Each structure stands twice: as structure tokens, then as C-alpha cells.
Amino acid sequence: MSTCNFWPLAWETLGALGAYYGPAMARAAGERMPAGEWYGWLFAALMWEPAPLSAERLAVRAPYTALALHHARLARGAELGMLAPVAAGEYRLTDAGHAAIRHIIAAAYAVMVEPHPRPLAELERLTGLLRRLVEASLAAAEPAVKGSLHLSRRIDPGESAPILARIDQFLSDLNAYRDDAHVASWQPLDVSGPAWEAFTYLWRGQARTLDDLVAQLAFRHHAPAIYADALAALVGRGWVAETGDGYEVTETGRAVRQAAEEETDRVFFAPWACLDEKELEELKELLGGLRDGLRAGE
């Protein structure tokens, strides 16, 4: 069985889990700090312990985001009393920060207890299959650097956590490993993160102009000049060509971007050989069942 159609299903299941417990986490976080201001740094600080957190370390999991935004989020965390500066640009969680994390996790776990969206035996079997995939990914020879996966594993909730929390962790681990595989596919091409993301938006047909890129990628907090420079660099490489009404990916560019996608899949799915055909079919059914069960309970 081809594994290439598995990741969209796994991603949809992870998204359904987030929609299931996410509102409870947001409410709990809002009891400790202004709404939404914990995103992007609070749990990252826990992942990096005992090392301090910095903008550069945040970029390991968010290589397409402006460092200025990372710096601003960390400074805001310190203003809120959740982080304490320990050196220039470096922060650690305070007691209040740790307490906030425990409060948010407890709220999520309260949602994840019974009734379960699928029979417990199915969830236990799914947990076992996902654990094997994560273990095989950790042991895989490629990519040489698995920074995102190792960070994700550092907040594994353990066997005492609700079973949905364990499934969510393993799916998050796999997502982190896919990010590692994809970053490894484009970094050797000597292109910046913002330029690669702009290239991807053009390749997928999600943007055609500089204004499109600036609008759609505003959440990255890059200045428009960053994307203007990116487009100029992509044109200079022959990956993108200017047209009368914008930009389009050239045949050479399509080949480059498709090769990176195929390399990502090759590396990411190699560890899935730890499951046989029957187990892969079972995994597909279990993921679909959990996704649909979670969505039915929305």
C-alpha cells in the first residue's frame, strides 16, 4: 500500500483533535493572560528546558517567521510574568509560567476523558501503531538533524495521560518529523525560509503577485521588502518568471519544487516500513474513524 495518501488523513485527525480540546485550552490560557498571547512561545519554553528560550531557538520550529516577531513574543511573555530574562535575548519559564502550563494542560485533559469518540480498544490499537511510527522515525538515518522531532518528544505526557492526549502527542511528533524532512529538502538549496515559502505559495497557485504574498503571509510579520527580495532572487535563479500581471513558476522551478516535495515524502515515509500492509490498512481505518468521531462530537 502506498503511504503517500496517509499524511493528509493524519493531518486531518490532528486538526480534529485540536478542535476538540483547543477551546478549553484557550479558555484556560485566558484566565492567566490576555487571549491568544500565549501562542508560539509558552510551550516552546517548556520544550527547551533546561536550556533558555530565544528567538533563534523558536525558529527551529518556525523557520518561516520573522525573528522580530519571535523577539516580541518573548518580551511580551516577560511582561506577563511568564518568562524571566536570563541573558540578552534569552528567557526561562517563571513559576507563574509553569503554573499556567499546568492549568492549560489540565483543561485539555478534562475534555479528553470519557466519553471517548471511538471505542477504547480502537484508540489503544491506534496509539500502539503511532508509537511504532514515532520510534522508527527517531531511529531513522535521515534527516541527519531532527530538531523539531526531538523538541516535540520532550513534552510527551506519558502513559498516565488520557489516551487522546497520547494520540495527539504521537501525531504531533510525526508532524514535527515531517517538518524536519521538508526543511532538510530545501536548506541545501541556499534559499531563505521566507523565499522558500513564497516559492511554495506560487507553486501551489495560492499567490501570483507581491501583494498576494504580503497579504497571505502577513502572519509571518515580514516587511514587504523581504518578499520583494525573495521574488527577485527566485527570478534570478530561473525558478520564477515575471508575467504581465504577476509571477509564475517556470518549468525549472516546478521541477525544483516537486523534487523537494518528493524528497520530503521519501524521507518522511521511509520509517513507515515498520508497519506491514495489514497494519497500514488498519492505521488508515483507525485514523479515519477517530477523525470522523471527533468531528461528529463538535
C-alpha positions as CSV (number, residue, x, y, z in Angstrom):
1,M,0.0,0.0,0.0
2,S,1.3,3.5,-0.9
3,T,1.8,5.6,2.2
4,C,1.6,8.9,0.3
5,N,-2.2,9.4,0.9
6,F,-1.7,8.8,4.7
7,W,-0.4,12.2,5.8
8,P,-3.5,14.2,4.7
9,L,-5.6,11.9,6.8
10,A,-3.3,12.0,9.8
11,W,-3.2,15.8,9.5
12,E,-7.0,16.0,9.4
13,T,-7.1,13.8,12.5
14,L,-4.6,16.0,14.3
15,G,-6.7,19.0,13.4
16,A,-9.9,17.4,14.6
17,L,-8.1,16.7,17.9
18,G,-7.1,20.3,18.2
19,A,-10.6,21.5,17.5
20,Y,-11.8,19.1,20.2
21,Y,-9.7,20.3,23.1
22,G,-8.4,23.6,21.8
23,P,-11.3,25.8,23.0
24,A,-10.8,24.5,26.6
25,M,-7.1,25.3,26.4
26,A,-7.8,28.8,25.1
27,R,-10.2,29.5,27.9
28,A,-7.8,28.3,30.5
29,A,-5.0,30.3,29.0
30,G,-7.3,33.4,29.0
31,E,-7.6,33.0,32.8
32,R,-3.9,33.7,33.2
33,M,-3.1,36.1,30.4
34,P,-4.8,38.1,27.6
35,A,-6.5,36.0,24.9
36,G,-4.1,34.4,22.4
37,E,-0.9,35.9,23.8
38,W,0.5,32.5,24.9
39,Y,0.7,31.2,21.4
40,G,4.1,30.4,19.9
41,W,6.3,30.7,23.0
42,L,4.8,29.3,26.2
43,F,5.0,25.6,25.5
44,A,8.2,26.1,23.4
45,A,9.9,27.4,26.6
46,L,8.9,24.0,28.2
47,M,10.3,22.1,25.3
48,W,13.7,23.8,25.5
49,E,14.2,23.3,29.3
50,P,16.7,23.3,30.9
51,A,18.1,25.5,28.1
52,P,16.7,29.0,27.9
53,L,14.4,30.1,25.1
54,S,15.5,32.5,22.4
55,A,14.2,33.8,19.1
56,E,16.7,31.7,17.3
57,R,15.5,28.6,19.2
58,L,11.9,29.4,18.3
59,A,13.0,29.5,14.7
60,V,13.8,25.8,14.8
61,R,10.1,25.1,14.8
62,A,9.1,28.2,12.9
63,P,11.8,28.9,10.2
64,Y,9.4,31.0,8.0
65,T,8.5,33.5,10.7
66,A,10.3,36.9,11.2
67,L,12.8,36.8,14.1
68,A,11.4,40.2,15.2
69,L,8.1,38.5,15.9
70,H,9.8,35.8,18.0
71,H,11.7,38.5,19.9
72,A,8.5,40.5,20.5
73,R,6.6,37.4,21.8
74,L,9.4,36.6,24.2
75,A,9.5,40.1,25.5
76,R,5.7,40.1,25.9
77,G,6.0,36.8,27.9
78,A,8.4,38.5,30.2
79,E,5.9,41.5,30.6
80,L,3.2,39.0,31.5
81,G,5.4,37.4,34.2
82,M,5.5,34.1,32.5
83,L,9.1,34.4,31.4
84,A,12.2,35.8,33.1
85,P,15.2,37.2,31.1
86,V,18.4,35.3,32.0
87,A,20.7,36.9,29.3
88,A,20.4,39.1,26.3
89,G,17.5,37.6,24.2
90,E,17.2,34.5,26.4
91,Y,14.4,33.6,28.8
92,R,13.2,30.9,31.2
93,L,9.8,30.0,32.5
94,T,8.9,31.5,35.8
95,D,6.8,29.8,38.5
96,A,3.8,31.6,37.0
97,G,4.7,30.3,33.6
98,H,4.9,26.7,34.8
99,A,1.6,27.1,36.7
100,A,-0.1,28.5,33.5
101,I,1.1,25.5,31.5
102,R,-0.2,23.0,34.1
103,H,-3.5,24.9,34.2
104,I,-3.8,24.8,30.4
105,I,-2.9,21.1,30.2
106,A,-5.4,20.2,32.9
107,A,-8.2,22.0,31.0
108,A,-7.3,20.0,27.9
109,Y,-7.2,16.7,29.7
110,A,-10.6,17.4,31.3
111,V,-12.0,17.4,27.8
112,M,-10.2,14.2,26.7
113,V,-11.6,11.9,29.3
114,E,-14.7,9.7,28.7
115,P,-16.9,9.5,26.8
116,H,-14.4,8.7,24.0
117,P,-15.2,9.4,20.4
118,R,-14.3,5.8,19.5
119,P,-14.2,2.5,21.4
120,L,-11.3,2.4,23.8
121,A,-9.9,-0.8,22.2
122,E,-9.6,1.1,18.8
123,L,-7.9,4.0,20.5
124,E,-5.4,1.8,22.2
125,R,-4.6,0.0,19.0
126,L,-4.1,3.3,17.2
127,T,-1.8,4.5,20.0
128,G,0.3,1.4,19.6
129,L,0.7,1.9,15.8
130,L,1.5,5.5,16.1
131,R,4.1,4.9,18.8
132,R,5.9,2.5,16.5
133,L,6.0,5.0,13.7
134,V,7.4,7.7,16.1
135,E,10.0,5.3,17.4
136,A,11.0,4.3,13.8
137,S,11.2,8.0,12.9
138,L,13.5,8.7,15.8
139,A,15.8,5.8,14.7
140,A,15.8,6.7,11.0
141,A,19.1,7.7,9.4
142,E,17.5,10.7,7.7
143,P,17.4,13.6,8.1
144,A,20.7,13.9,10.0
145,V,19.1,16.7,12.1
146,K,15.7,16.0,13.7
147,G,15.5,19.2,15.8
148,S,11.7,19.5,15.6
149,L,11.0,15.9,16.4
150,H,13.3,15.8,19.4
151,L,11.7,19.0,20.7
152,S,8.2,17.5,20.3
153,R,9.2,14.4,22.1
154,R,10.3,16.4,25.1
155,I,6.8,17.2,26.2
156,D,5.4,13.6,25.8
157,P,2.7,13.4,28.5
158,G,3.4,9.7,29.4
159,E,1.3,6.7,29.9
160,S,-0.8,8.2,32.7
161,A,-2.2,10.9,30.3
162,P,-5.6,10.4,28.7
163,I,-5.4,8.2,25.6
164,L,-6.4,11.1,23.3
165,A,-3.6,13.2,24.6
166,R,-1.1,10.4,23.8
167,I,-2.5,10.1,20.3
168,D,-2.3,13.8,19.9
169,Q,1.3,13.7,21.0
170,F,2.3,11.0,18.5
171,L,0.6,12.8,15.7
172,S,2.3,16.0,16.7
173,D,5.6,14.1,16.7
174,L,5.0,12.9,13.2
175,N,4.1,16.4,12.1
176,A,7.4,17.6,13.6
177,Y,9.3,14.9,11.8
178,R,7.7,15.8,8.5
179,D,8.8,19.4,9.1
180,D,12.4,18.2,9.7
181,A,12.2,16.2,6.5
182,H,10.9,19.2,4.5
183,V,13.4,21.7,5.9
184,A,16.2,19.2,5.0
185,S,14.9,19.1,1.4
186,W,15.3,22.8,0.8
187,Q,18.0,24.1,3.1
188,P,20.8,22.7,0.8
189,L,19.4,24.9,-2.0
190,D,20.8,28.0,-0.3
191,V,17.4,29.8,-0.1
192,S,15.9,31.6,2.9
193,G,12.8,30.4,4.7
194,P,10.7,33.3,3.6
195,A,11.8,32.9,-0.1
196,W,11.0,29.2,0.0
197,E,7.6,29.8,1.5
198,A,6.9,32.4,-1.2
199,F,8.0,30.0,-3.8
200,T,5.7,27.4,-2.4
201,Y,2.7,29.7,-2.5
202,L,3.4,30.5,-6.1
203,W,3.9,26.8,-6.9
204,R,0.6,25.9,-5.3
205,G,-1.3,28.7,-7.1
206,Q,-2.1,30.5,-3.8
207,A,-0.4,33.7,-4.9
208,R,0.6,35.5,-8.1
209,T,1.7,38.9,-7.1
210,L,3.8,40.6,-4.4
211,D,0.6,42.0,-2.9
212,D,-0.8,38.5,-2.7
213,L,2.2,37.2,-0.8
214,V,2.3,40.2,1.6
215,A,-1.4,39.8,2.4
216,Q,-1.5,36.0,2.8
217,L,1.8,35.8,4.7
218,A,1.1,38.8,7.0
219,F,1.0,36.4,10.0
220,R,4.8,35.9,9.5
221,H,5.4,39.6,10.2
222,H,8.0,40.1,7.4
223,A,8.3,43.5,5.8
224,P,7.0,43.6,2.2
225,A,10.6,44.2,1.1
226,I,11.5,40.7,2.3
227,Y,9.1,39.2,-0.2
228,A,10.1,41.6,-2.9
229,D,13.7,40.5,-2.5
230,A,12.6,36.9,-2.4
231,L,10.8,37.2,-5.7
232,A,13.8,38.9,-7.2
233,A,16.0,36.0,-6.0
234,L,13.6,33.4,-7.4
235,V,13.5,35.2,-10.7
236,G,17.3,35.3,-10.7
237,R,17.5,31.6,-10.2
238,G,15.2,30.9,-13.1
239,W,12.6,29.3,-10.8
240,V,10.1,32.1,-11.2
241,A,9.3,34.4,-14.2
242,E,7.6,37.8,-14.2
243,T,4.4,38.0,-16.2
244,G,2.2,40.9,-17.2
245,D,0.1,40.5,-14.1
246,G,2.5,38.9,-11.6
247,Y,4.8,35.9,-11.3
248,E,4.6,32.3,-12.3
249,V,6.7,29.3,-11.6
250,T,8.9,28.2,-14.5
251,E,9.3,24.6,-15.7
252,T,12.7,24.6,-14.0
253,G,11.1,25.9,-10.8
254,R,8.4,23.3,-10.9
255,A,11.0,20.6,-11.2
256,V,12.9,22.0,-8.2
257,R,9.8,22.3,-6.0
258,Q,8.5,18.9,-7.0
259,A,11.8,17.3,-6.3
260,A,11.8,18.8,-2.8
261,E,8.3,17.5,-2.2
262,E,9.3,14.0,-3.3
263,E,12.4,14.1,-1.2
264,T,10.2,15.1,1.8
265,D,7.9,12.2,1.2
266,R,10.8,9.8,0.7
267,V,12.5,10.7,4.0
268,F,9.2,11.1,6.0
269,F,7.6,7.8,4.9
270,A,10.8,5.6,5.0
271,P,10.2,4.7,8.7
272,W,6.7,3.6,7.9
273,A,8.1,0.4,6.6
274,C,8.0,-0.8,10.2
275,L,4.3,-1.5,9.6
276,D,3.2,-4.2,7.2
277,E,0.4,-3.9,4.6
278,K,-2.3,-5.1,7.0
279,E,-1.2,-2.7,9.7
280,L,-1.2,0.2,7.3
281,E,-4.7,-0.6,6.2
282,E,-5.7,-0.8,9.9
283,L,-4.0,2.5,10.6
284,K,-5.9,4.2,7.8
285,E,-9.2,2.9,9.1
286,L,-8.4,3.9,12.7
287,L,-7.3,7.4,11.8
288,G,-10.4,7.9,9.7
289,G,-12.7,6.6,12.4
290,L,-11.2,8.9,15.1
291,R,-11.3,11.9,12.8
292,D,-15.0,11.3,12.0
293,G,-15.8,10.5,15.6
294,L,-14.2,13.8,16.8
295,R,-16.0,15.8,14.1
296,A,-19.3,14.3,15.0
297,G,-18.9,15.5,18.5
298,E,-18.2,19.1,17.6
